[in-house]
Amino acid sequence: MRHVQRSQILDRARYERTRSFSQTAVLEIKRKRRVHVGDCLTFLFENTTTIWYQIQEMIRAERIDREPDILHELATYNALLGGRGQLGCCLLIEIDDPVMRDRRLKEWRALPAYVYMRCEGGATVRPTVDPAQIDERRISAVQYLKFHLDDWRPISVGCDLPGLIAETTLSREQRDALNDDLRAAESINATVSATVSVGTGTQRVAVVHQERHDNFRRER
């Protein structure tokens, strides 16, 4: 996936003037890349535009102006994007009750190893996982995954952890969106849209995903 470039980042004043339009456009892009699996798993597939938006939102929220800090945000969020033949994904474990959520995050420590994408031709692809999101006792409610698909094209997303078995068949709209992202990642001349554009460190990214309910929580 083409990384967001420094030249695409708007200063805070300019971004504020276009933010309303940016949000509308990006949330529609996100909608096509959001996949719910079972009752409490949501997969949010990222592309260049969604990462651009998150960087801009973080710069706005944290009032970031210093060049080294902006570059740090770029590096942090670009790292979430998949490379050639890959899809980068944020997996949210959505359990409203805090006691139950804490219990499940301990019980489901092995969860990232049990999620998958099923592809045309029958291949099942497991993701690589950010180890910083798992400790000796529990996992984070936000997991960062990369699915290495190469030439495979996904048709469903699922989980086969005992007690949490579920699979969601991708809609045609979702398949087209993810295939577009894979083609963009494969193309040397991929065009990066900079009409709309969040960050610092994986743990901080996780906090943003958990707190921004309007962007990342299940639509009711």
C-alpha positions in Angstrom: 0.0 0.0 0.0 1.3 3.4 -0.9 2.3 5.3 2.3 1.0 8.7 3.1 3.6 11.4 2.2 4.5 14.4 4.1 3.4 16.6 1.2 -0.1 15.3 1.6 -0.5 16.5 5.2 -2.4 19.7 5.6 -1.7 22.3 8.3 -4.2 22.4 11.1 -6.0 25.6 9.8 -6.4 24.3 6.3 -7.6 20.9 7.5 -10.2 22.5 9.8 -11.7 24.2 6.8 -12.1 20.9 4.9 -12.7 18.6 7.8 -16.5 18.2 7.4 -16.1 17.1 3.8 -13.2 14.9 4.7 -15.1 13.1 7.4 -18.0 12.3 5.1 -15.8 11.0 2.4 -13.6 8.9 4.7 -16.4 7.4 6.7 -17.9 6.1 3.4 -14.6 4.5 2.6 -14.4 3.0 6.0 -17.9 1.6 5.8 -16.9 -0.5 2.8 -13.9 -1.9 4.7 -15.6 -2.7 8.0 -16.5 -6.3 8.5 -18.4 -7.6 11.6 -17.7 -11.2 12.6 -19.9 -12.7 15.3 -21.2 -10.5 18.1 -18.0 -8.8 19.2 -15.3 -8.8 16.5 -15.0 -6.0 14.0 -12.3 -5.9 11.3 -11.4 -2.4 10.0 -9.3 -2.7 6.8 -7.1 0.4 6.3 -5.9 2.0 3.1 -3.9 5.1 2.3 -6.8 7.5 2.6 -8.1 6.1 5.9 -4.6 6.4 7.4 -4.3 10.0 6.0 -7.5 10.9 7.8 -6.3 9.4 11.1 -3.0 11.3 10.9 -4.8 14.5 10.3 -7.3 13.8 13.1 -4.4 13.2 15.6 -2.6 16.3 14.5 -5.8 18.2 15.1 -6.6 16.6 18.5 -3.1 16.9 19.8 -2.5 20.4 18.2 0.7 19.1 16.7 2.8 21.7 14.8 6.4 20.7 15.2 7.9 19.0 12.2 9.6 16.1 14.1 6.2 15.3 15.7 4.4 15.3 12.4 7.0 12.9 10.9 6.6 10.7 13.9 2.8 10.5 13.3 3.4 9.6 9.7 5.8 6.8 10.5 3.5 5.4 13.2 0.4 5.2 11.1 2.1 4.3 7.8 3.3 1.2 9.7 -0.3 -0.1 9.9 -0.6 -0.3 6.1 0.0 -3.6 4.3 2.8 -3.8 1.7 2.6 -5.4 -1.7 0.1 -8.3 -1.6 -1.0 -7.4 1.9 -4.0 -5.9 3.7 -3.5 -4.0 7.0 -6.3 -4.4 9.5 -7.4 -3.2 12.9 -9.3 -5.8 14.8 -11.6 -4.5 17.5 -12.9 -6.7 20.3 -16.1 -4.9 21.2 -17.6 -5.8 24.6 -19.4 -3.0 26.4 -19.4 -4.5 29.9 -16.0 -3.7 31.4 -15.9 -6.8 33.7 -16.8 -9.2 30.9 -14.4 -7.4 28.6 -11.5 -7.9 31.0 -12.5 -11.5 31.4 -12.6 -12.2 27.7 -9.4 -10.4 26.9 -7.7 -12.9 29.3 -9.6 -15.9 28.0 -9.0 -15.0 24.4 -5.3 -14.3 24.6 -4.7 -16.6 21.7 -7.4 -15.0 19.5 -5.1 -13.4 16.8 -3.8 -16.8 15.8 -7.4 -18.0 15.2 -8.6 -15.3 12.8 -8.4 -15.7 9.1 -9.4 -14.6 5.6 -10.8 -17.3 3.3 -9.9 -16.7 -0.3 -11.1 -17.7 -3.8 -9.8 -21.2 -4.6 -10.1 -22.3 -1.0 -6.9 -20.8 0.6 -7.1 -19.8 4.2 -4.7 -17.0 5.2 -3.8 -16.2 8.8 -2.4 -12.8 9.7 0.8 -11.6 11.3 0.3 -9.9 14.6 1.8 -6.9 16.4 3.3 -8.6 19.5 3.1 -5.3 21.5 -0.7 -5.9 21.7 -0.3 -9.2 23.7 1.2 -9.6 27.1 1.6 -12.6 29.3 -1.9 -12.2 30.8 -4.2 -10.8 28.2 -4.5 -9.2 24.8 -5.5 -5.6 23.9 -9.0 -4.9 22.8 -7.4 -3.5 19.6 -5.2 -5.7 17.5 -3.2 -4.7 14.5 -3.0 -7.4 11.8 -1.5 -7.9 8.4 -2.9 -10.5 6.0 -0.3 -11.6 3.4 -2.6 -12.5 0.5 -0.2 -12.2 -2.5 -2.4 -13.2 -5.5 -5.3 -14.6 -3.4 -8.5 -12.6 -3.3 -10.5 -12.7 -0.1 -14.2 -13.8 0.0 -14.8 -14.1 3.8 -13.4 -13.2 7.2 -13.7 -15.5 10.2 -12.5 -16.8 13.5 -12.2 -20.4 14.6 -11.2 -19.9 18.3 -13.2 -22.5 20.3 -16.2 -20.7 21.8 -15.9 -17.8 19.3 -16.4 -19.5 16.0 -18.0 -17.3 13.3 -17.4 -16.3 9.7 -18.8 -13.5 7.6 -19.0 -13.7 3.8 -17.8 -10.4 2.3 -20.4 -8.5 0.3 -19.6 -7.6 -3.3 -19.0 -4.0 -2.2 -16.5 -5.2 0.4 -14.8 -7.5 -1.9 -14.4 -4.8 -4.6 -13.0 -2.3 -2.0 -10.4 -4.8 -0.7 -9.5 -5.9 -4.1 -9.0 -2.3 -5.1 -6.6 -1.8 -2.2 -4.7 -4.9 -3.2 -4.4 -3.7 -6.7 -3.2 -0.3 -5.5 -0.6 -2.0 -3.4 0.6 -4.0 -6.4 0.8 -1.0 -8.8 4.0 1.0 -8.9 2.0 3.9 -10.2 -0.8 3.7 -7.8 -2.6 7.0 -7.4 -2.9 8.3 -3.8 -5.9 10.4 -3.0 -5.3 13.3 -0.7 -8.7 14.9 -0.3 -9.1 14.0 3.3 -6.4 12.7 6.3 -4.4 10.4 13.0 -0.8 9.8 15.7 2.4 8.2 18.0 3.3 4.6 19.0 1.2 1.5 18.7 -0.3 1.8 22.2 -1.4 5.4 21.5 -3.0 4.3 18.2 -4.9 1.7 20.1 -6.3 4.3 22.5 -7.5 6.4 19.6 -9.3 3.4 18.1 -11.0 2.6 21.4 -12.1 6.2 22.2 -13.4 7.4 18.8 -16.7 5.7 18.8 -18.1 7.6 15.9 -15.4 6.2 13.6 -14.7 2.8 15.0 -17.5 1.4 17.0 -20.3 -0.8 15.5 -23.1 1.3 13.9 -26.2 0.7 15.9 
